């Protein structure tokens, strides 16, 4: 396996901006989940289906840009 990080853009500034946007979107997704659980009065439970959660996150962030 290579140690070279995967890049999506040739421009390093654009690549860094993209990484920042995805990281922020991930944080917002986690915070929304936590708020929903707090509002529902539920305790944090382990993720039963991490793959489905990841797919939902990607679909939420990228919308129509991603093909399922």
Residue frames relative to the residue before (quaternion, step in Angstrom):
aa qw qx qy qz dx dy dz
X 1.0000 0.0000 0.0000 0.0000 0.00 0.00 0.00
X 0.4339 -0.7244 0.4851 0.2274 3.56 -0.95 0.90
X 0.4034 -0.7035 0.5358 0.2350 3.55 -1.20 0.63
X 0.4901 0.6543 -0.4351 0.3773 3.59 1.27 0.05
X 0.3883 -0.7351 0.4955 0.2518 3.61 -0.67 1.03
X 0.5119 -0.6375 0.4824 0.3144 3.55 -1.12 0.71
X 0.0720 -0.7837 0.6161 0.0312 3.56 -0.98 0.88
X 0.3067 -0.7624 0.5483 0.1548 3.53 -1.19 0.65
X 0.7677 0.2660 -0.1328 0.5677 3.58 1.23 -0.48
X 0.5232 -0.6456 0.4607 0.3117 3.55 -1.12 0.68
X 0.6795 0.4716 -0.2800 0.4872 3.58 1.04 -0.78
X 0.4268 -0.7297 0.4648 0.2634 3.63 -0.63 1.05
X 0.6162 0.5397 -0.3559 0.4499 3.62 1.06 -0.61
X 0.6510 0.4982 -0.3068 0.4835 3.59 0.97 -0.85
X 0.6344 0.5313 -0.3239 0.4586 3.58 0.99 -0.81
X 0.6714 0.4888 -0.2939 0.4732 3.59 0.91 -0.90
X 0.6272 0.5274 -0.3307 0.4681 3.59 1.01 -0.77
X 0.6436 0.5211 -0.3089 0.4678 3.56 0.98 -0.89
X 0.6533 0.5074 -0.3106 0.4684 3.59 0.93 -0.87
X 0.6536 0.5136 -0.3084 0.4626 3.57 0.99 -0.80
X 0.6494 0.5121 -0.3164 0.4646 3.58 0.95 -0.85
X 0.6654 0.4865 -0.3086 0.4747 3.60 0.91 -0.84
X 0.6429 0.5130 -0.3278 0.4647 3.61 0.97 -0.77
X 0.6630 0.4913 -0.3044 0.4758 3.59 0.95 -0.82
X 0.6333 0.5234 -0.3279 0.4664 3.57 1.01 -0.77
X 0.6305 0.5249 -0.3299 0.4670 3.58 1.03 -0.75
X 0.6437 0.5174 -0.3172 0.4662 3.58 0.98 -0.83
X 0.6478 0.5077 -0.3161 0.4718 3.59 0.94 -0.87
X 0.6367 0.5316 -0.3263 0.4534 3.58 0.98 -0.82
X 0.6585 0.4951 -0.3035 0.4786 3.59 0.93 -0.88
X 0.6703 0.5006 -0.3057 0.4547 3.59 0.90 -0.88
X 0.6292 0.5220 -0.3374 0.4667 3.60 1.00 -0.74
X 0.6457 0.5133 -0.3191 0.4667 3.57 0.97 -0.82
X 0.6640 0.5029 -0.3062 0.4609 3.59 0.93 -0.87
X 0.6506 0.5066 -0.3169 0.4686 3.59 0.94 -0.84
X 0.6424 0.5220 -0.3240 0.4581 3.59 0.95 -0.85
X 0.6658 0.4897 -0.3065 0.4722 3.59 0.96 -0.82
X 0.6497 0.5083 -0.3211 0.4652 3.59 0.98 -0.79
X 0.6722 0.4947 -0.2989 0.4627 3.56 0.94 -0.86
X 0.6777 0.4688 -0.2834 0.4906 3.57 1.10 -0.62
X 0.4420 -0.7106 0.4402 0.3254 3.57 1.26 -0.26
X 0.4810 0.6693 -0.4311 0.3673 3.56 1.25 0.30
X 0.4251 -0.6649 0.5456 0.2822 3.51 -1.19 0.56
X 0.6026 -0.5663 0.4171 0.3771 3.54 -1.20 0.56
X 0.1142 -0.7888 0.6033 0.0289 3.54 -0.72 1.12
X 0.5840 -0.5673 0.4217 0.3992 3.60 -1.11 0.47
X 0.5690 -0.6003 0.4495 0.3373 3.54 -1.16 0.71
X 0.2857 -0.7825 0.5318 0.1528 3.57 -0.57 1.16
X 0.8076 0.1048 -0.0273 0.5797 3.57 0.96 -0.83
X 0.1607 -0.8378 0.5178 0.0643 3.56 0.28 1.30
X 0.6282 0.5443 -0.3467 0.4345 3.62 1.00 -0.71
X 0.6634 0.4875 -0.3060 0.4781 3.60 0.95 -0.82
X 0.6323 0.5214 -0.3286 0.4694 3.58 1.05 -0.75
X 0.6494 0.5096 -0.3152 0.4682 3.58 0.98 -0.82
X 0.6465 0.5132 -0.3157 0.4680 3.59 0.97 -0.82
X 0.6497 0.5114 -0.3135 0.4670 3.58 0.98 -0.84
X 0.6335 0.5271 -0.3256 0.4634 3.59 1.02 -0.78
X 0.6655 0.4967 -0.3034 0.4672 3.60 0.85 -0.95
X 0.6585 0.5048 -0.3076 0.4657 3.57 0.94 -0.87
X 0.6521 0.5174 -0.3106 0.4588 3.60 1.02 -0.81
X 0.7113 0.4575 -0.2622 0.4649 3.59 0.89 -0.92
X 0.8194 0.2916 -0.1236 0.4777 3.57 0.75 -1.03
X 0.2768 -0.8178 0.4747 0.1714 3.56 1.29 -0.16
X 0.8592 -0.0905 0.0961 0.4942 3.55 -0.81 -1.08
X 0.5261 0.6458 -0.4137 0.3673 3.62 1.21 -0.14
X 0.7090 0.4127 -0.2338 0.5219 3.56 1.23 -0.50
X 0.2372 -0.7495 0.6003 0.1467 3.53 -0.99 0.85
X 0.4047 -0.7426 0.4878 0.2162 3.54 -0.76 1.08
